């Protein structure tokens, strides 16, 4: 009986030692990974142009046409119109294209416009075959525009008063054909707080600003929430007819500009532009799934590899906590060196990941309490990526802009 008990004790000690070592290795990998991420974030912060920097440049005395496609946007239309009317130091016109609306967007828009002659409303009731609804509405608005610059944005954005002035100054100063911006996402719901950061970081890893802004070998990217064109460049591209059936018109525009030898620049808007993208968790995950499919070039393998990366980024801090906890248990059972290894590796993994996540959440304007939900957020994003891979592989339709797309997997 004594021998059996001793054998069980030995097995328990061995299991704790092996498990502690495994989690110590995982915690070490977590610390190294998040240390690299922290360094990359510092570098990007130093090398990414800020939208507010444009306020230090000369004012461009040219007209800007702001075009906003809107389909059933009663929830946000007043906030958007108010922020556009408050733009300073610029000659603007706001063209809102009401695309087959069925709610009271028109009434709310009219009230928010307050008779301002700079605000024009275009009611659109049709969408031609082969066009996505948003692209068609944007094209309808562009046909009405009279400015030397055209800014396409969404109904769910809010601009600070200096946004248009800063953006046009940067584009003119740098001779840019298409200027886009990373906008700040809202955090009014718990699912926004925990899902938006890992989703945004995943996209940022695919399209880091320093690579997008590289003059020699640029990576084609733009954010559809903010697309500022020189009118001449937009017309030269063929306008929205060039991207009428693309799942992500912003990426397609960036690629088209680069094909013609033009210049694309992205800036960080910080608090100057805020976007409230989705009304529910299902909408959010569906929207990001569409974004990820195109960002991964419709490649099932790339989507699946990102599933592993995102899930690993979420579970790494959890592994570090477990490593530290198991290290304490091993230490208490007399396994000095194994316990110490688990404690040190676990603490390093927790601290380095927590510091880096604090930077990510602060940069994105998200409450830092959301860090506690990081693992769950990563798993939800990984699920969106995985479902995107499955939809792509099985030919399931993807709905966007009033159309259903059945897309072929890319290479």
DOROZA-840731 format. One record per residue (C-alpha): x, y, z; residue number from 1. Coordinates in nm, 3 decimals. Example, Ala and Ser with C-alpha at 12.3 -4.5 7.8 and 13.67 -1.06 7.14 Angstrom:
<drenlos>
(drenlo (1.230,-0.450,0.780),1)
(drenlo (1.367,-0.106,0.714),2)
</drenlos>
This chain:
<drenlos>
(drenlo (0.000,0.000,0.000),1)
(drenlo (0.287,0.232,0.088),2)
(drenlo (0.455,0.147,-0.242),3)
(drenlo (0.134,0.223,-0.433),4)
(drenlo (0.094,0.557,-0.256),5)
(drenlo (0.458,0.640,-0.324),6)
(drenlo (0.414,0.549,-0.689),7)
(drenlo (0.106,0.771,-0.717),8)
(drenlo (0.290,1.056,-0.550),9)
(drenlo (0.580,1.010,-0.790),10)
(drenlo (0.343,1.012,-1.089),11)
(drenlo (0.173,1.326,-0.959),12)
(drenlo (0.507,1.499,-0.909),13)
(drenlo (0.621,1.397,-1.258),14)
(drenlo (0.296,1.518,-1.415),15)
(drenlo (0.322,1.854,-1.238),16)
(drenlo (0.686,1.892,-1.341),17)
(drenlo (0.621,1.811,-1.707),18)
(drenlo (0.310,2.030,-1.722),19)
(drenlo (0.498,2.316,-1.556),20)
(drenlo (0.782,2.287,-1.808),21)
(drenlo (0.538,2.280,-2.099),22)
(drenlo (0.361,2.594,-1.982),23)
(drenlo (0.696,2.757,-1.902),24)
(drenlo (0.796,2.705,-2.266),25)
(drenlo (0.460,2.846,-2.384),26)
(drenlo (0.497,3.143,-2.150),27)
(drenlo (0.849,3.207,-2.280),28)
(drenlo (0.722,3.199,-2.637),29)
(drenlo (0.445,3.438,-2.532),30)
(drenlo (0.694,3.681,-2.378),31)
(drenlo (0.912,3.675,-2.691),32)
(drenlo (0.612,3.721,-2.923),33)
(drenlo (0.463,4.011,-2.730),34)
(drenlo (0.805,4.171,-2.691),35)
(drenlo (0.835,4.168,-3.069),36)
(drenlo (0.484,4.311,-3.106),37)
(drenlo (0.567,4.590,-2.859),38)
(drenlo (0.878,4.685,-3.058),39)
(drenlo (0.681,4.681,-3.382),40)
(drenlo (0.412,4.905,-3.235),41)
(drenlo (0.673,5.155,-3.116),42)
(drenlo (0.826,5.161,-3.462),43)
(drenlo (0.489,5.207,-3.632),44)
(drenlo (0.395,5.487,-3.394),45)
(drenlo (0.710,5.672,-3.493),46)
(drenlo (0.677,5.611,-3.866),47)
(drenlo (0.301,5.641,-3.925),48)
(drenlo (0.189,5.989,-4.033),49)
(drenlo (-0.074,6.147,-3.810),50)
(drenlo (-0.379,6.313,-3.963),51)
(drenlo (-0.350,6.605,-3.722),52)
(drenlo (-0.005,6.684,-3.867),53)
(drenlo (-0.191,6.829,-4.165),54)
(drenlo (-0.314,7.112,-3.945),55)
(drenlo (0.044,7.247,-3.948),56)
(drenlo (0.049,7.266,-4.328),57)
(drenlo (-0.085,7.540,-4.554),58)
(drenlo (-0.459,7.543,-4.619),59)
(drenlo (-0.551,7.422,-4.969),60)
(drenlo (-0.792,7.665,-5.129),61)
(drenlo (-0.986,7.412,-5.339),62)
(drenlo (-1.336,7.274,-5.314),63)
(drenlo (-1.394,6.934,-5.153),64)
(drenlo (-1.698,6.722,-5.235),65)
(drenlo (-1.783,6.488,-4.946),66)
(drenlo (-1.993,6.196,-5.067),67)
(drenlo (-2.181,5.973,-4.824),68)
(drenlo (-2.380,5.670,-4.944),69)
(drenlo (-2.654,5.603,-4.687),70)
(drenlo (-2.890,5.308,-4.664),71)
(drenlo (-3.124,5.313,-4.363),72)
(drenlo (-2.883,5.517,-4.150),73)
(drenlo (-3.133,5.693,-3.922),74)
(drenlo (-2.930,5.577,-3.621),75)
(drenlo (-2.622,5.783,-3.712),76)
(drenlo (-2.709,6.026,-3.993),77)
(drenlo (-2.759,6.333,-3.773),78)
(drenlo (-2.423,6.296,-3.600),79)
(drenlo (-2.247,6.263,-3.934),80)
(drenlo (-2.415,6.564,-4.092),81)
(drenlo (-2.346,6.782,-3.789),82)
(drenlo (-1.978,6.692,-3.792),83)
(drenlo (-1.947,6.764,-4.167),84)
(drenlo (-2.114,7.103,-4.133),85)
(drenlo (-1.862,7.193,-3.864),86)
(drenlo (-1.558,7.150,-4.091),87)
(drenlo (-1.332,7.453,-4.067),88)
(drenlo (-1.125,7.651,-4.317),89)
(drenlo (-1.249,7.457,-4.620),90)
(drenlo (-1.487,7.508,-4.909),91)
(drenlo (-1.699,7.193,-4.895),92)
(drenlo (-2.018,7.044,-5.028),93)
(drenlo (-2.182,6.742,-4.864),94)
(drenlo (-2.364,6.506,-5.100),95)
(drenlo (-2.565,6.239,-4.920),96)
(drenlo (-2.700,5.967,-5.147),97)
(drenlo (-3.002,5.801,-4.988),98)
(drenlo (-2.984,5.456,-5.138),99)
(drenlo (-3.321,5.279,-5.133),100)
(drenlo (-3.393,5.383,-4.776),101)
(drenlo (-3.693,5.239,-4.594),102)
(drenlo (-3.660,5.422,-4.260),103)
(drenlo (-3.670,5.790,-4.163),104)
(drenlo (-3.314,5.872,-4.268),105)
(drenlo (-3.441,6.147,-4.501),106)
(drenlo (-3.633,6.331,-4.229),107)
(drenlo (-3.347,6.311,-3.980),108)
(drenlo (-3.101,6.422,-4.245),109)
(drenlo (-3.314,6.719,-4.347),110)
(drenlo (-3.348,6.831,-3.988),111)
(drenlo (-2.973,6.798,-3.923),112)
(drenlo (-2.891,6.993,-4.242),113)
(drenlo (-3.087,7.290,-4.111),114)
(drenlo (-3.121,7.446,-4.457),115)
(drenlo (-2.743,7.458,-4.507),116)
(drenlo (-2.693,7.514,-4.883),117)
(drenlo (-2.373,7.309,-4.872),118)
(drenlo (-2.577,6.994,-4.798),119)
(drenlo (-2.734,6.822,-5.098),120)
(drenlo (-2.954,6.514,-5.083),121)
(drenlo (-2.978,6.274,-5.374),122)
(drenlo (-3.246,6.004,-5.356),123)
(drenlo (-3.150,5.687,-5.540),124)
(drenlo (-3.407,5.411,-5.588),125)
(drenlo (-3.226,5.168,-5.820),126)
(drenlo (-2.909,4.965,-5.847),127)
(drenlo (-2.789,4.843,-6.189),128)
(drenlo (-2.715,4.477,-6.247),129)
(drenlo (-2.357,4.390,-6.156),130)
(drenlo (-2.312,4.677,-5.911),131)
(drenlo (-2.285,4.662,-5.533),132)
(drenlo (-2.532,4.902,-5.375),133)
(drenlo (-2.273,5.115,-5.194),134)
(drenlo (-2.053,5.145,-5.503),135)
(drenlo (-2.348,5.252,-5.716),136)
(drenlo (-2.459,5.510,-5.459),137)
(drenlo (-2.104,5.648,-5.440),138)
(drenlo (-2.091,5.673,-5.819),139)
(drenlo (-2.426,5.857,-5.821),140)
(drenlo (-2.284,6.104,-5.570),141)
(drenlo (-1.961,6.149,-5.766),142)
(drenlo (-2.161,6.239,-6.075),143)
(drenlo (-2.310,6.531,-5.878),144)
(drenlo (-1.978,6.647,-5.728),145)
(drenlo (-1.820,6.977,-5.832),146)
(drenlo (-1.505,6.977,-5.618),147)
(drenlo (-1.139,6.940,-5.715),148)
(drenlo (-1.121,6.679,-5.440),149)
(drenlo (-1.365,6.397,-5.365),150)
(drenlo (-1.391,6.242,-5.021),151)
(drenlo (-1.593,5.922,-4.985),152)
(drenlo (-1.690,5.839,-4.631),153)
(drenlo (-1.961,5.651,-4.442),154)
(drenlo (-2.273,5.761,-4.260),155)
(drenlo (-2.149,5.612,-3.933),156)
(drenlo (-1.845,5.840,-3.898),157)
(drenlo (-1.793,6.152,-3.691),158)
(drenlo (-1.527,6.404,-3.795),159)
(drenlo (-1.350,6.657,-3.577),160)
(drenlo (-1.370,7.009,-3.728),161)
(drenlo (-1.018,6.994,-3.875),162)
(drenlo (-1.037,6.658,-4.053),163)
(drenlo (-1.102,6.772,-4.411),164)
(drenlo (-0.860,7.062,-4.388),165)
(drenlo (-0.582,6.837,-4.250),166)
(drenlo (-0.641,6.554,-4.497),167)
(drenlo (-0.640,6.771,-4.809),168)
(drenlo (-0.328,6.955,-4.691),169)
(drenlo (-0.142,6.624,-4.644),170)
(drenlo (-0.257,6.491,-4.981),171)
(drenlo (-0.156,6.809,-5.161),172)
(drenlo (0.176,6.843,-4.981),173)
(drenlo (0.276,6.484,-5.065),174)
(drenlo (0.127,6.475,-5.416),175)
(drenlo (-0.100,6.184,-5.319),176)
(drenlo (-0.369,6.047,-5.550),177)
(drenlo (-0.553,5.858,-5.275),178)
(drenlo (-0.529,5.940,-4.905),179)
(drenlo (-0.692,5.706,-4.655),180)
(drenlo (-0.702,5.689,-4.276),181)
(drenlo (-0.717,5.433,-3.999),182)
(drenlo (-1.020,5.550,-3.800),183)
(drenlo (-1.094,5.500,-3.432),184)
(drenlo (-1.366,5.242,-3.368),185)
(drenlo (-1.632,5.299,-3.105),186)
(drenlo (-1.658,5.102,-2.782),187)
(drenlo (-2.019,5.134,-2.674),188)
(drenlo (-2.081,4.760,-2.638),189)
(drenlo (-1.887,4.484,-2.466),190)
(drenlo (-1.842,4.296,-2.789),191)
(drenlo (-1.686,4.602,-2.955),192)
(drenlo (-1.441,4.636,-2.668),193)
(drenlo (-1.314,4.279,-2.688),194)
(drenlo (-1.347,4.202,-3.061),195)
(drenlo (-1.243,4.522,-3.237),196)
(drenlo (-0.884,4.533,-3.098),197)
(drenlo (-0.776,4.182,-3.209),198)
(drenlo (-0.960,4.224,-3.540),199)
(drenlo (-0.794,4.560,-3.606),200)
(drenlo (-0.451,4.429,-3.504),201)
(drenlo (-0.492,4.135,-3.741),202)
(drenlo (-0.565,4.373,-4.028),203)
(drenlo (-0.280,4.602,-3.921),204)
(drenlo (-0.040,4.308,-3.929),205)
(drenlo (-0.146,4.234,-4.287),206)
(drenlo (-0.124,4.600,-4.394),207)
(drenlo (0.121,4.787,-4.167),208)
(drenlo (0.131,5.159,-4.250),209)
(drenlo (0.505,5.163,-4.316),210)
(drenlo (0.458,4.898,-4.585),211)
(drenlo (0.152,5.068,-4.734),212)
(drenlo (0.338,5.401,-4.750),213)
(drenlo (0.659,5.247,-4.888),214)
(drenlo (0.746,5.435,-5.208),215)
(drenlo (0.945,5.151,-5.364),216)
(drenlo (0.728,4.843,-5.293),217)
(drenlo (0.395,4.961,-5.154),218)
(drenlo (0.138,4.717,-5.018),219)
(drenlo (-0.200,4.817,-5.163),220)
(drenlo (-0.444,4.914,-4.889),221)
(drenlo (-0.707,5.177,-4.815),222)
(drenlo (-0.988,5.209,-4.561),223)
(drenlo (-1.330,5.256,-4.718),224)
(drenlo (-1.443,5.472,-4.427),225)
(drenlo (-1.214,5.748,-4.557),226)
(drenlo (-1.111,5.770,-4.924),227)
(drenlo (-0.986,6.111,-5.039),228)
(drenlo (-0.912,6.138,-5.412),229)
(drenlo (-0.790,6.411,-5.634),230)
(drenlo (-1.081,6.443,-5.874),231)
(drenlo (-0.850,6.404,-6.171),232)
(drenlo (-0.707,6.080,-6.028),233)
(drenlo (-1.054,5.943,-5.953),234)
(drenlo (-1.172,6.014,-6.308),235)
(drenlo (-0.854,5.868,-6.455),236)
(drenlo (-0.922,5.542,-6.269),237)
(drenlo (-1.271,5.525,-6.417),238)
(drenlo (-1.442,5.608,-6.088),239)
(drenlo (-1.646,5.347,-5.907),240)
(drenlo (-1.719,5.162,-6.229),241)
(drenlo (-1.367,5.021,-6.192),242)
(drenlo (-1.456,4.856,-5.859),243)
(drenlo (-1.832,4.815,-5.901),244)
(drenlo (-1.836,4.443,-5.824),245)
(drenlo (-1.544,4.414,-5.582),246)
(drenlo (-1.614,4.276,-5.237),247)
(drenlo (-1.388,4.545,-5.085),248)
(drenlo (-1.384,4.851,-5.305),249)
(drenlo (-1.122,5.024,-5.091),250)
(drenlo (-0.854,4.759,-5.149),251)
(drenlo (-0.949,4.747,-5.517),252)
(drenlo (-0.908,5.125,-5.546),253)
(drenlo (-0.564,5.114,-5.383),254)
(drenlo (-0.453,4.842,-5.624),255)
(drenlo (-0.589,5.039,-5.921),256)
(drenlo (-0.401,5.353,-5.816),257)
(drenlo (-0.076,5.158,-5.785),258)
(drenlo (-0.130,4.989,-6.123),259)
(drenlo (-0.142,5.333,-6.282),260)
(drenlo (0.173,5.442,-6.102),261)
(drenlo (-0.014,5.667,-5.859),262)
(drenlo (0.053,5.725,-5.491),263)
(drenlo (-0.149,5.600,-5.195),264)
(drenlo (-0.089,5.721,-4.842),265)
(drenlo (-0.251,5.614,-4.514),266)
(drenlo (-0.250,5.816,-4.192),267)
(drenlo (-0.357,5.751,-3.836),268)
(drenlo (-0.658,5.961,-3.741),269)
(drenlo (-0.635,5.905,-3.364),270)
(drenlo (-0.944,6.074,-3.214),271)
(drenlo (-1.014,6.293,-3.519),272)
(drenlo (-1.234,6.032,-3.692),273)
(drenlo (-1.455,5.792,-3.501),274)
(drenlo (-1.661,5.515,-3.656),275)
(drenlo (-1.954,5.319,-3.519),276)
(drenlo (-1.949,5.025,-3.757),277)
(drenlo (-2.195,4.762,-3.641),278)
(drenlo (-2.515,4.726,-3.440),279)
(drenlo (-2.465,4.369,-3.316),280)
(drenlo (-2.198,4.108,-3.256),281)
(drenlo (-2.325,3.900,-3.548),282)
(drenlo (-2.300,4.201,-3.783),283)
(drenlo (-1.951,4.277,-3.656),284)
(drenlo (-1.820,3.924,-3.708),285)
(drenlo (-1.987,3.902,-4.049),286)
(drenlo (-1.832,4.232,-4.155),287)
(drenlo (-1.485,4.135,-4.042),288)
(drenlo (-1.521,3.796,-4.210),289)
(drenlo (-1.575,3.973,-4.541),290)
(drenlo (-1.277,4.201,-4.477),291)
(drenlo (-1.050,3.910,-4.388),292)
(drenlo (-1.144,3.709,-4.697),293)
(drenlo (-1.032,3.990,-4.928),294)
(drenlo (-0.734,4.088,-4.711),295)
(drenlo (-0.609,3.728,-4.738),296)
(drenlo (-0.655,3.748,-5.117),297)
(drenlo (-0.934,3.488,-5.105),298)
(drenlo (-0.675,3.228,-5.005),299)
(drenlo (-0.807,2.950,-4.780),300)
(drenlo (-0.458,2.863,-4.655),301)
(drenlo (-0.384,3.222,-4.552),302)
(drenlo (-0.712,3.245,-4.368),303)
(drenlo (-0.641,2.924,-4.179),304)
(drenlo (-0.288,3.034,-4.091),305)
(drenlo (-0.433,3.352,-3.946),306)
(drenlo (-0.676,3.142,-3.741),307)
(drenlo (-0.374,2.985,-3.570),308)
(drenlo (-0.196,3.318,-3.525),309)
(drenlo (-0.495,3.495,-3.375),310)
(drenlo (-0.592,3.205,-3.147),311)
(drenlo (-0.231,3.177,-3.032),312)
(drenlo (-0.214,3.549,-2.957),313)
(drenlo (-0.527,3.513,-2.744),314)
(drenlo (-0.427,3.199,-2.556),315)
(drenlo (-0.064,3.300,-2.494),316)
(drenlo (-0.140,3.524,-2.194),317)
(drenlo (-0.362,3.248,-2.051),318)
(drenlo (-0.076,3.002,-2.085),319)
(drenlo (0.150,3.249,-1.903),320)
(drenlo (-0.090,3.274,-1.610),321)
(drenlo (-0.111,2.895,-1.592),322)
(drenlo (0.268,2.870,-1.615),323)
(drenlo (0.315,3.101,-1.319),324)
(drenlo (0.048,2.918,-1.120),325)
(drenlo (0.193,2.574,-1.190),326)
(drenlo (0.538,2.709,-1.107),327)
(drenlo (0.413,2.805,-0.762),328)
(drenlo (0.266,2.457,-0.715),329)
(drenlo (0.590,2.288,-0.824),330)
(drenlo (0.794,2.521,-0.605),331)
(drenlo (0.575,2.437,-0.308),332)
(drenlo (0.625,2.063,-0.373),333)
(drenlo (1.002,2.101,-0.359),334)
(drenlo (1.073,2.122,-0.734),335)
(drenlo (1.285,2.434,-0.692),336)
(drenlo (1.430,2.489,-1.039),337)
(drenlo (1.127,2.373,-1.231),338)
(drenlo (0.900,2.586,-1.014),339)
(drenlo (1.128,2.888,-1.052),340)
(drenlo (1.134,2.844,-1.432),341)
(drenlo (0.754,2.834,-1.442),342)
(drenlo (0.717,3.139,-1.220),343)
(drenlo (0.971,3.354,-1.408),344)
(drenlo (0.848,3.256,-1.754),345)
(drenlo (0.484,3.301,-1.654),346)
(drenlo (0.536,3.640,-1.494),347)
(drenlo (0.738,3.764,-1.793),348)
(drenlo (0.469,3.644,-2.033),349)
(drenlo (0.191,3.809,-1.833),350)
(drenlo (0.373,4.140,-1.783),351)
(drenlo (0.500,4.183,-2.139),352)
(drenlo (0.167,4.087,-2.296),353)
(drenlo (-0.027,4.309,-2.054),354)
(drenlo (0.194,4.612,-2.124),355)
(drenlo (0.169,4.561,-2.498),356)
(drenlo (-0.207,4.514,-2.484),357)
(drenlo (-0.237,4.831,-2.277),358)
(drenlo (-0.062,5.016,-2.562),359)
(drenlo (-0.292,4.857,-2.819),360)
(drenlo (-0.609,4.943,-2.629),361)
(drenlo (-0.492,5.298,-2.555),362)
(drenlo (-0.394,5.355,-2.918),363)
(drenlo (-0.733,5.228,-3.030),364)
(drenlo (-0.924,5.431,-2.771),365)
(drenlo (-1.068,5.118,-2.609),366)
(drenlo (-1.125,5.086,-2.231),367)
(drenlo (-0.834,4.893,-2.083),368)
(drenlo (-1.069,4.671,-1.888),369)
(drenlo (-1.124,4.506,-2.225),370)
(drenlo (-0.779,4.347,-2.190),371)
(drenlo (-0.944,4.092,-1.962),372)
(drenlo (-1.158,3.984,-2.256),373)
(drenlo (-0.865,3.962,-2.500),374)
(drenlo (-0.861,3.578,-2.511),375)
(drenlo (-1.234,3.562,-2.586),376)
(drenlo (-1.206,3.839,-2.845),377)
(drenlo (-0.923,3.655,-3.020),378)
(drenlo (-1.122,3.332,-3.027),379)
(drenlo (-1.419,3.514,-3.179),380)
(drenlo (-1.196,3.670,-3.445),381)
(drenlo (-1.032,3.334,-3.511),382)
(drenlo (-1.381,3.191,-3.553),383)
(drenlo (-1.464,3.461,-3.809),384)
(drenlo (-1.146,3.379,-4.000),385)
(drenlo (-1.220,3.007,-3.991),386)
(drenlo (-1.576,3.056,-4.109),387)
(drenlo (-1.444,3.275,-4.389),388)
(drenlo (-1.213,2.992,-4.496),389)
(drenlo (-1.502,2.744,-4.489),390)
(drenlo (-1.735,2.977,-4.682),391)
(drenlo (-1.467,3.030,-4.941),392)
(drenlo (-1.385,2.661,-4.976),393)
(drenlo (-1.751,2.556,-5.001),394)
(drenlo (-1.860,2.841,-5.228),395)
(drenlo (-2.109,2.985,-4.982),396)
(drenlo (-2.242,3.329,-5.081),397)
(drenlo (-2.127,3.640,-4.896),398)
(drenlo (-2.372,3.928,-4.870),399)
(drenlo (-2.255,4.290,-4.896),400)
(drenlo (-2.385,4.613,-5.041),401)
(drenlo (-2.723,4.467,-5.131),402)
(drenlo (-2.572,4.176,-5.326),403)
(drenlo (-2.471,3.817,-5.267),404)
(drenlo (-2.124,3.718,-5.384),405)
(drenlo (-2.012,3.364,-5.459),406)
(drenlo (-1.638,3.407,-5.488),407)
(drenlo (-1.373,3.169,-5.611),408)
(drenlo (-1.077,3.088,-5.386),409)
(drenlo (-0.755,3.260,-5.489),410)
(drenlo (-0.402,3.131,-5.484),411)
</drenlos>
